[in-house]
Amino acid sequence: MSNLIRRDPLDDLFRGFFVRPVEYGSQPDAPAVKIDVKEQEKSYLVHAEVPGVKKEDIHVAIDGAIVSISAERREEKDVKEGERVLRTERYFGKVSRSFQLAQEIDEAQVTAKYTDGVLELVLPKKAATQARRITIQ
C-alpha cells in the first residue's frame, strides 16, 4: 500500500511567494524549524519554534536579505544504574532553517528574544539607497 500525502493546492501556489526558503540540503529525518514571518512598515517580525534548546545553542546569521537560524539540542545521558532505555523518540542534533526576505536587513538594529521555546526576531529593513546619477564628462 502506498503512502498518501495530503496537500493543500494553495500551499504550492503561495509557498515562497512572500518568504522564499533557501535549501542547503538538510537531514531528511531532522525536524524543521517552523517559522512565522510578518511584514511591518519598517521591519519584519519572525517567530521560530525551537523547543527544548538552550538559548546559548541558538545562532542567527543575517547576510543581506537571507536569514539563517540554527540550533543544536544536545543528548542528555541521565540513565541511572539499574535502568535501561526502552524507547527514545526525541531528536538530538542540529537543525537549521534559512529563508530570503524581499528587502535587506539592517543587521546593527536586529533584536532577538527567546521565551518558552519560541525565538522572536525583529528585523529592521535597511533603508533603500537612492540610485546616484553620474555626470559624464
C-alpha positions in Angstrom: 0.0 0.0 0.0 1.4 3.4 -0.9 1.6 6.3 1.5 -0.8 9.1 0.7 0.2 12.7 1.3 -2.5 15.3 1.6 -1.5 18.6 0.1 -3.3 21.9 0.0 -3.1 23.3 -3.5 -2.8 26.8 -2.2 0.4 25.8 -0.3 2.2 25.2 -3.6 0.8 28.4 -5.0 1.9 30.6 -2.1 4.9 28.6 -0.9 7.8 31.1 -1.1 5.6 33.8 -2.5 6.5 36.3 0.2 9.3 34.4 2.0 11.4 32.3 -0.2 13.1 29.3 1.5 16.8 28.6 0.9 17.6 24.9 0.8 21.1 23.9 1.8 20.5 20.1 2.0 19.3 19.3 5.5 18.9 15.8 7.0 15.7 14.2 5.9 14.6 13.0 9.3 15.6 16.1 11.2 12.7 18.2 12.5 12.4 21.6 10.7 12.4 24.9 12.5 8.9 26.2 12.0 8.6 29.9 11.4 6.0 32.7 11.1 7.1 35.8 9.3 5.1 39.1 9.4 6.0 42.2 7.5 5.6 45.6 9.2 6.1 49.0 7.8 9.8 49.3 8.9 10.7 45.7 9.9 10.0 42.0 9.7 8.8 40.0 12.7 9.9 36.4 12.9 8.7 33.8 15.4 10.7 30.5 15.2 9.8 27.3 17.2 13.0 25.8 18.7 11.6 23.9 21.8 13.9 22.2 24.2 17.0 24.2 23.1 19.0 26.4 25.4 19.4 30.0 24.1 23.2 29.6 24.1 22.8 26.9 21.5 20.7 29.0 19.0 22.5 31.0 16.4 21.1 33.6 14.0 23.1 34.9 10.9 22.0 37.6 8.5 23.5 38.2 5.1 21.7 40.9 3.3 18.2 39.6 2.9 19.0 36.0 3.9 18.3 35.0 7.5 19.7 31.7 8.8 18.6 30.2 12.1 20.4 27.1 13.5 20.1 25.3 16.8 21.6 22.3 18.5 19.9 20.1 21.0 22.4 18.0 23.0 21.7 14.5 24.1 21.1 14.1 27.8 22.7 10.9 29.2 21.0 10.5 32.5 20.4 6.7 32.7 20.9 5.6 36.2 22.2 2.2 37.3 19.6 -0.4 37.1 17.6 1.5 34.4 17.5 0.7 30.7 16.1 2.8 27.9 13.2 1.0 26.2 12.4 3.7 23.6 13.7 7.1 22.7 11.9 9.3 20.2 13.3 12.7 21.0 15.6 14.3 18.4 19.1 15.3 19.4 21.4 17.1 16.9 21.5 20.2 14.8 18.6 21.8 12.9 18.7 24.9 10.7 16.5 27.0 8.5 17.3 29.7 6.0 15.0 32.0 4.1 15.2 35.1 2.0 13.2 38.2 2.6 12.1 40.8 0.0 14.4 43.5 1.4 17.8 43.6 3.1 18.0 43.7 6.9 19.8 46.3 9.0 22.0 43.9 11.0 23.0 46.5 13.6 19.4 47.0 14.7 18.2 43.4 15.0 16.8 42.3 18.3 16.2 38.7 19.4 14.3 37.3 22.4 13.8 33.6 23.4 10.9 32.7 25.6 9.1 29.3 26.1 10.8 27.6 23.1 10.0 30.5 20.7 12.6 32.7 19.2 11.4 36.2 18.3 13.4 38.3 15.9 12.7 41.9 15.0 14.5 42.5 11.7 14.5 46.2 10.7 14.5 46.8 7.0 17.6 48.6 5.6 16.8 52.0 4.1 16.6 51.8 0.4 19.5 53.6 -1.2 18.8 56.1 -4.0 20.5 55.5 -7.3 23.2 58.1 -7.9 23.2 59.9 -11.2 26.7 60.0 -12.7 27.7 63.1 -14.7 29.5 62.2 -17.9 32.4 64.5 -18.8 
